[in-house]
Amino acid sequence: MQQLGLWVPAEMTYAPVAALTVSALALKAGVDMDTLGDIRSAVTESMDCLIHQPAVPERVEVDASLQDRSLMLKLRALCQSDTPQSPDPAALTLSRAVLETVAAKVDIQTNEQGRVELITLSITLC
């Protein structure tokens, strides 16, 4: 199994860094250009969902691994704040809908304060 992990500051300007790094791993599996675009979209949308919350995280942790013909992604918001939050249901629904267009499996987890904390994706590689 091939895998990588990185941390990036919780700023959307770093989304392309994370997306291109994950795409480089997928290239090792010989994916096509459409799938690379899907991977970039999935990472960018996940980071957007994790970052645009009332308590902005300090950084985002990205873990990716190749398993059979799938790319497994975990993006986690690392935040010091325990401030209770009310996630915007419409924003979460929209993020889930976007992610489901590019990923075979989508799991969005919130913590006990209501903050989106972890997004897990499985993307089928072509």
Residue pairs with C-beta under 8 A, 6 or more apart in sequence:
1 65
1 66
1 67
2 25
2 28
2 65
2 66
3 25
3 63
3 64
3 65
3 66
4 21
4 22
4 25
4 63
4 64
4 65
5 61
5 62
5 63
5 64
6 18
6 21
6 61
6 62
7 59
7 60
7 61
7 62
7 78
8 14
8 15
8 17
8 18
8 47
8 59
8 60
8 62
9 58
9 59
9 60
10 50
10 51
10 56
10 57
10 58
10 59
10 60
10 77
10 78
11 51
12 44
12 47
12 48
12 51
14 47
14 60
15 43
15 44
15 47
15 48
16 40
16 44
18 43
18 47
18 60
18 62
18 75
19 39
19 40
19 43
19 44
20 40
21 62
22 39
22 43
22 62
22 64
22 71
22 73
23 36
23 39
23 40
25 64
25 66
25 71
26 35
26 36
26 39
26 66
26 71
26 125
27 36
28 66
29 66
29 69
29 71
29 125
31 39
31 125
31 126
32 126
34 126
35 123
35 125
35 126
38 102
38 103
38 123
39 71
39 102
39 123
41 98
41 102
42 73
42 99
42 102
42 103
42 121
42 123
43 62
43 73
43 75
45 95
45 98
45 99
46 73
46 75
46 95
46 99
46 119
46 121
47 60
47 75
48 95
49 91
49 92
49 95
49 108
49 116
49 119
50 57
50 60
50 75
50 76
50 77
50 116
50 119
51 57
51 60
51 77
52 91
53 77
53 85
53 87
53 115
53 116
54 83
54 85
54 86
54 115
55 79
55 81
55 83
55 85
55 115
56 79
57 77
57 78
57 79
58 78
58 79
58 80
59 78
60 75
60 76
60 77
60 78
61 74
61 75
61 76
61 78
62 73
62 74
62 75
63 73
63 74
63 75
63 76
64 71
64 72
64 73
64 74
65 71
65 72
66 72
66 125
69 124
69 125
70 104
70 122
70 123
70 124
70 125
71 121
71 122
71 123
71 125
72 120
72 121
72 122
73 103
73 119
73 120
73 121
73 122
73 123
74 118
74 119
74 120
74 121
75 118
75 119
75 121
76 117
76 118
76 119
77 115
77 116
77 117
77 118
79 115
79 117
82 113
83 113
84 113
84 114
85 113
85 114
85 115
86 114
87 110
87 114
87 115
87 116
92 108
92 116
95 108
96 106
96 108
99 106
99 108
99 119
99 121
100 106
102 123
103 121
103 122
103 123
104 122
104 123
104 124
105 120
105 121
105 122
106 119
106 120
106 121
107 118
107 119
107 120
107 121
108 116
108 118
108 119
109 116
109 117
109 118
109 119
109 120
110 116
110 117
111 117
